[in-house]
Amino acid sequence: MDDVSELWSDWLQQHGHRLMLFARQQTRCEADAEDVLQNALVKTWKTHDGGPDDKVISLAYTNVKRCAIDFARSIDRRRIREDASARETGEMISWFDLPEDDEARAMQVALSKIPEKFREVVTLKIWGELTFDEIGKTLNISPNTAASRYRYAMEGLRRCLKEDAAELRK
């Protein structure tokens, strides 16, 4: 690692936790705070030549604040677009709310129990309405691998749902 990189690494060790705390205060959740902080740090490093100095910390806080505002605006714009689309099609889709009925809730729990590589194929196939060829291109896997992952996912979901139903009968 070169000297400038080492200086930035030391600077981040010293100030990173404070910046993260500030990012958490500016955002809606931990994941958003991490994204905002990363964007702010990249922006800070790009606009500040050389190693860090006394002015960098204030620039970093300013960038966290600005990136948080931009991030919130982008989320709000996305929600507006999604709501407008839902009104046009007449379908109100709430992707991240818990379902009202027990069957849908059981399916959501079962989906969370299968491995991520299977879950993403199911999501792309069912909700994304993609073909196995399109899924393969998206995930950088062969269409046959996409199809087999989908098949394994369906088997896993059936097994989880049967186990949960057996538990309820006890």
Stockholm file with secondary structure:
# STOCKHOLM 1.0

chainA/1-170         MDDVSELWSDWLQQHGHRLMLFARQQTRCEADAEDVLQNALVKTWKTHDGGPDDKVISLAYTNVKRCAIDFARSIDRRRIREDASARETGEMISWFDLPEDDEARAMQVALSKIPEKFREVVTLKIWGELTFDEIGKTLNISPNTAASRYRYAMEGLRRCLKEDAAELRK
#=GR chainA/1-170 SS CCHHHHHHHHHHHHHHHHHHHHHHHHSSSHHHHHHHHHHHHHHHHHHSCSSCCTTHHHHHHHHHHHHHHHHHHHHHHHHHHHHHHHHHHTCCCCSSSCCSSHHHHHHHHHHHHSCHHHHHHHIIIIISCCCHHHHHHHHTSCHHHHHHHHHHHHHHHHHHHHHHHHHHHC
#=GC SS_cons         CCHHHHHHHHHHHHHHHHHHHHHHHHSSSHHHHHHHHHHHHHHHHHHSCSSCCTTHHHHHHHHHHHHHHHHHHHHHHHHHHHHHHHHHHTCCCCSSSCCSSHHHHHHHHHHHHSCHHHHHHHIIIIISCCCHHHHHHHHTSCHHHHHHHHHHHHHHHHHHHHHHHHHHHC
//
